[in-house]
Amino acid sequence: MSLLSLTGGEPAVGDGKGRLCKSLFIYSFVLINFPFPSSCSYSEHESGTQKMKKKKIRSGKWEPFSSDASIMGRNYADVLPDECWRLIFSRLDHHQQLETLSTVCKRFLSISNQLRYSFKVLSDPAPYALSQIFKRFPCLNKIDASELNRGLDALIQQISQSGLNIESLNLSNQVKVPVFSVSKLLSLKTLICSRIGLLNDEDLIVIAGSLPWLEELDISYPEGIDSHHQLYFLGGLSKDLTSFSYSSTAVTDAGVEALSSKLKNLLKINLSGNHFISDRSLTALSSNCFLLREIMVRSCSFITQFGISYMIQHSHNLTSLSVDTIELCNSSLPSSFDFQRSSLCAIEFFYMGIPDDLFHSIVEAGIQLKKLTLSYCEKFTFSGIKVLLSTSGQSLEYIDLEGSKILTDESMKELSQLLSNVTTIKIRGCSSLTTSTFFMLAKNCPLLQELDMSSTNLGKEENFHAGDVGMNSTRIHSLKMSRNNFVNDDTLKRIGLVCRKLQLVEMSCCNGVTSRGIREFLNRFPRMRHFEVNQCGEIENVFDATKGEVVGLNLEVLRAKRSHINDEALSRIGKRCTRLVNLDLEGCMKVTTKGVKEVVVNCRELREMNLRGCSNVNIVDIYDWMVLSNRSFSLRKLVPPHCFLPKEYDKNKEPVPWNLQSLSIGSCHKIV
């Protein structure tokens, strides 16, 4: 297979780098697949570098290269220098393709190792395994330890001793952040500590004092005190809530103030879910962090419109704001929200009452929004949102009107004409929208790539026809249409006539479709990579390959939770979806051990499989079969039907002869 086919398409050629990469792809393809005559030499090795000899032109004719016996019999892949191969490999869209290339030769292994920049730690890896990984991938700069159960201190210590320049570290879902260990990572720029069991002001002070160069910080949704029940319980200890000190158990204004005084280079911060911060924290960030560009303060009980307005007026570099459940006072809106000196280009409001006056303030300030989210927001009118889009429509790239009650097919017809440059539209939960809206968006939004119409009335009869859009006139590659009871086989057929470039489709809980309709739909899209048909009932015949249909599918992710898939269907999936990477079969009661083994054998790129709730699968049998088998399996993560822990293997003996790194058991992971 050529490198061109590995990329899933030609590289972009909009700039010089794209043209260079395209040329390298073509050149490498010719070198590998069309050998030159033996009288031609391709390259020579000088001083450790490879230099291409220039052809000489005499009398307007090409003169062959002189013979060079030193390269006779060499692999043609050796012709290009490493720099060229790096450019070629960097165009691959997923690191799993690099794994395939790394098996070709030692040189490709070395080059691909240098192009791996991120690593996710699963379960509880042995220290010696981590040290080998860090040595193999010398360019790692991003590590995700959000699924690590224990040994976090040891992991960070190994990172600090490895010599890697780690710029991003994800420590989410941990009981506590080892702040003193983290402080040793001197190259760290991004620290993610979401859903930490215990996070307090002292942790923030240590982080800010030891890592003053941090640019991004996420301390959202701490698990220690995040529910209102716990809040009321602690408040019940004293009638005066302010007399109780939360600084030792939660993040408060004092911690954020200390943090802001140290992190002068802070660009992005997520404070969502911290119930003990107030407008004081926003004031401190605005006063101290002059470079701040993005802030998220969702689910913060004591944040008010006055704190938000202060940040808008005083944070002149702020470009993105995300808030929810804040009550806005109409009488003070004009004076509070002054956007005249604001640099905002992305606004996200969730579950709020947004009056039209706020839109008018944005329009008067001349703000050109690129992203607008009004998810489950009320009070604004169609005329208000139309005025806003009339001003920002040309610059807008992303719009989310999820759960809006004012949207109808007629109103979307008008709004779609103002969204000519939008690439992402989310109108999930707008129950008045039908298939007519889908076709109008496909026609009037030529740059649209991602569309979410889940929980609408997509599939309901309409007066707009697919022929009015034009064949293959849309760029839509991602379509989400789950929970639409009116979607049927005819709806899929009409969508297929318009959207020829679909790569991701979600159609879970669409009970009006049949196996035949889904099968014909899939065969229309050879580039489809992600497909979800959760709870769609009778889909066991979807992957039948009948005469005249496409034999192979390029699916990489297949989710079919609580469907009627059986062993026979798994056999067909294994034969037609050989590139499958992630398979989710949760709750599929007809699946047995035999079917699972067959799909694991046939899908040689399979990395993750979810079998939770598959009561007819014997996970012990599968586990022993994989360990004792002489075959090499690609499976990395397996979620068993029930709680199960494999027997311990002696780490000092021979390693197990397969590549399964972790076995996920609900919230528990076990390294093997």
MOQUI-V477567 format. One record per backbone hydrogen bond with DSSP energy under -1.0 kcal/mol. NH is the residue of the N-H (numbers start at 1). CO is the residue of the C=O. E is the energy in kcal/mol with one decimal. If there is no record, write none. Layout:
NH;CO;E
NH;CO;E
//
This chain:
6;2;-1.1
7;3;-1.1
19;15;-2.1
20;16;-2.4
21;17;-2.7
22;18;-2.3
23;19;-2.3
24;20;-2.4
25;21;-2.5
26;22;-2.3
27;23;-2.7
28;24;-2.9
29;25;-2.3
30;26;-2.3
31;27;-2.4
32;28;-2.2
33;29;-2.3
34;30;-2.5
40;37;-2.0
44;51;-1.3
46;49;-2.6
49;46;-2.1
51;44;-1.7
58;61;-1.9
61;58;-1.7
63;56;-1.6
71;68;-1.3
74;71;-2.1
78;75;-2.1
79;76;-1.6
85;81;-1.7
86;82;-2.5
87;83;-1.7
88;84;-2.1
89;85;-3.2
90;86;-2.3
91;88;-1.3
92;89;-1.8
97;94;-1.4
99;95;-1.4
100;96;-1.2
101;97;-1.9
102;98;-2.3
103;100;-1.1
104;101;-1.9
109;105;-2.0
110;106;-2.3
111;107;-2.3
112;108;-2.8
113;109;-2.0
114;110;-1.1
115;112;-1.0
119;142;-1.9
121;144;-2.8
130;126;-1.7
131;127;-2.3
132;128;-1.7
133;129;-2.0
134;130;-2.8
135;131;-1.6
136;132;-2.1
137;133;-2.2
140;137;-1.2
141;117;-2.6
142;117;-1.6
143;168;-2.3
144;119;-2.6
145;170;-2.8
148;145;-1.3
155;151;-2.1
156;152;-2.5
157;153;-2.3
158;154;-2.2
159;155;-2.2
160;156;-2.5
161;157;-1.7
166;164;-1.3
167;141;-2.3
168;141;-2.0
169;190;-2.2
170;143;-2.3
171;192;-3.2
173;194;-2.2
179;177;-2.1
182;178;-2.4
183;179;-1.8
184;181;-1.5
185;182;-2.1
186;184;-1.5
188;185;-1.4
189;167;-2.6
190;167;-2.9
191;216;-2.3
192;169;-2.6
193;218;-3.6
195;220;-2.6
197;174;-2.8
198;175;-1.9
201;247;-1.5
204;200;-1.5
205;201;-2.3
206;202;-2.1
207;203;-2.5
208;204;-2.7
209;205;-2.2
210;206;-2.2
211;207;-2.2
214;211;-1.7
215;189;-2.7
216;189;-2.3
217;268;-2.1
218;191;-2.2
219;270;-2.2
221;272;-3.4
223;196;-2.8
231;227;-1.9
232;228;-2.7
233;229;-2.0
234;230;-2.6
235;231;-2.1
236;232;-1.8
237;234;-1.1
238;235;-1.3
243;240;-1.5
244;241;-1.3
249;246;-1.7
250;246;-2.3
256;252;-1.8
257;253;-2.6
258;254;-2.1
259;255;-2.2
260;256;-2.8
261;257;-1.5
262;259;-1.1
263;259;-2.3
264;262;-1.7
267;215;-3.2
268;215;-2.1
269;294;-1.8
270;217;-2.0
271;296;-2.9
273;298;-2.5
274;271;-1.4
277;274;-1.0
281;278;-1.2
283;279;-2.3
284;280;-2.3
285;281;-2.3
286;282;-2.2
287;283;-2.0
288;284;-2.0
289;285;-2.0
290;288;-1.2
292;289;-1.2
293;267;-3.0
294;267;-2.3
295;320;-1.6
296;269;-1.7
297;322;-2.8
303;300;-1.4
308;304;-1.7
309;305;-2.5
310;306;-2.0
311;307;-1.9
312;308;-2.3
313;309;-2.1
314;310;-1.9
315;311;-2.4
316;314;-1.1
318;315;-1.4
319;293;-2.7
320;293;-2.5
321;346;-2.0
322;295;-1.7
323;348;-2.5
325;350;-2.2
336;332;-2.3
337;333;-2.4
338;336;-1.3
342;339;-1.4
345;319;-2.7
346;319;-1.9
347;371;-2.2
348;321;-2.7
349;373;-2.8
350;323;-1.3
351;375;-2.5
354;378;-2.7
358;355;-1.3
360;356;-2.1
361;357;-2.0
362;358;-1.7
363;359;-2.3
364;360;-2.6
365;361;-1.5
366;363;-1.2
367;362;-1.7
370;345;-3.7
371;345;-2.0
372;398;-2.3
373;347;-2.4
374;400;-3.3
375;349;-1.3
376;402;-3.7
377;374;-1.2
378;352;-2.2
385;381;-2.1
386;382;-2.1
387;383;-2.0
388;384;-1.8
389;385;-2.4
390;386;-2.0
392;388;-2.7
393;389;-2.1
396;392;-2.0
397;370;-2.7
398;370;-1.8
399;424;-2.1
400;372;-2.5
401;426;-2.8
403;428;-2.6
404;401;-1.8
412;408;-2.6
413;409;-1.5
414;410;-1.3
415;411;-2.4
416;412;-2.6
418;415;-2.0
419;416;-1.2
423;397;-2.5
424;397;-1.9
425;450;-2.4
426;399;-2.1
427;452;-2.6
429;454;-2.4
430;427;-1.4
431;429;-1.2
433;430;-1.7
437;434;-1.0
438;434;-1.0
439;435;-2.1
440;436;-2.1
441;437;-2.5
442;438;-2.2
443;439;-1.6
444;440;-3.0
445;441;-1.9
448;445;-1.6
449;423;-2.7
450;423;-2.5
451;478;-2.4
452;425;-2.2
453;480;-3.2
455;482;-2.6
457;433;-2.3
460;457;-2.2
468;465;-1.5
469;466;-1.5
470;466;-1.1
472;497;-1.0
473;470;-1.1
477;449;-2.4
478;449;-2.1
479;504;-2.7
480;451;-2.4
481;506;-3.4
483;508;-2.9
487;484;-1.1
492;488;-2.0
493;489;-2.0
494;490;-2.1
495;491;-2.3
496;492;-2.3
497;493;-1.2
499;495;-3.0
503;477;-3.1
504;477;-2.2
505;530;-2.3
506;479;-2.0
507;532;-2.6
509;534;-2.7
513;510;-1.2
518;514;-2.3
519;515;-2.4
520;516;-2.5
521;517;-1.9
522;518;-2.6
523;519;-2.0
525;522;-1.6
528;525;-1.5
529;503;-2.6
530;503;-2.6
531;557;-2.4
532;505;-2.1
533;559;-3.0
535;561;-3.2
536;533;-1.0
539;537;-1.6
542;539;-1.6
544;541;-1.3
549;546;-1.9
553;576;-3.4
556;529;-2.9
557;529;-2.8
558;582;-2.5
559;531;-2.2
560;584;-2.7
562;586;-3.5
564;537;-1.8
570;566;-2.2
571;567;-2.1
572;568;-1.7
573;569;-2.4
574;570;-2.5
575;571;-1.3
576;572;-2.4
577;573;-2.8
580;577;-1.6
581;556;-3.0
582;556;-2.6
583;608;-2.4
584;558;-2.6
585;610;-2.5
587;612;-2.2
588;585;-2.0
589;587;-1.2
591;588;-1.2
596;592;-1.8
597;593;-2.3
598;594;-1.8
599;595;-2.0
600;596;-2.0
601;597;-2.0
602;598;-2.2
603;599;-2.2
604;602;-1.3
606;603;-1.5
607;581;-2.9
608;581;-2.3
609;637;-2.0
610;583;-2.1
611;639;-3.0
613;641;-1.4
614;611;-2.3
615;613;-1.6
617;614;-1.8
619;617;-1.0
622;618;-1.8
623;619;-2.8
624;620;-2.5
625;621;-2.2
626;622;-2.3
627;623;-2.1
628;624;-2.7
629;625;-1.2
636;607;-2.9
637;607;-2.7
639;609;-2.7
653;650;-1.6
658;656;-1.3
662;636;-2.1
663;670;-1.3
664;638;-1.1
665;668;-3.8
668;665;-2.6
670;663;-1.1
//
